[in-house]
Amino acid sequence: MHFQNSKTSGMKRLPNVISVLRIAGSIGLLFCDVAGWLFWALYALCGISDMVDGWLARKLHAESKTGAVLDSVSDIVFVACCAIRLFPVLEIPVWLCIWAGVIVFIKMVNQVSALAVFKRFCFPHTWANKLTGFLLFLTVPTMFRSMIPISIVAALATFAAVQEGHFIRKKQVFQLFS
């Protein structure tokens, strides 16, 4: 029988711990002043941790379905907390709010499709989704000056959401992203 030592076992849990800490940091954003350094420091830590946890999971051979779901949930919490704090202080055009709503609607339809097809929620980590998350992280701070970068990200997010739905409905998700 093969036993892992506690150090190896603890290292394998590190990516999930980072995802949980991202959830805590995201919730912390709700209590920070958007104009303050603490908000943007937490924002940076949460965004960087999103890139680090997946890389670390692959590096440590600690990838798991639980970790993938935890990563997706922490992404959703991060985006939601940022939206709650930033929407009131940004002058976002109505058309961009509607576009964001359409993307959220497509992603919700994707989850209903996943429930119908797989009997559970499904968050495919496609390259389009990963690139969208990375570019969203980079462009949110620019929204105080211009809506052009976020508009480009919205176009990519729309593609990523439609692609995600296509993979779910074609039952290709678990073959490609398990």
Salt bridges, closest charged atoms under 4 A:
ASP50 OD1 - ARG22 NH2 3.38
ASP53 OD2 - ARG22 NH1 3.10
ASP71 OD1 - ARG22 NH2 2.63
ASP71 OD2 - HIS125 NE2 3.47
ASP75 OD1 - ARG22 NH2 3.29
GLU164 OE1 - LYS107 NZ 3.02
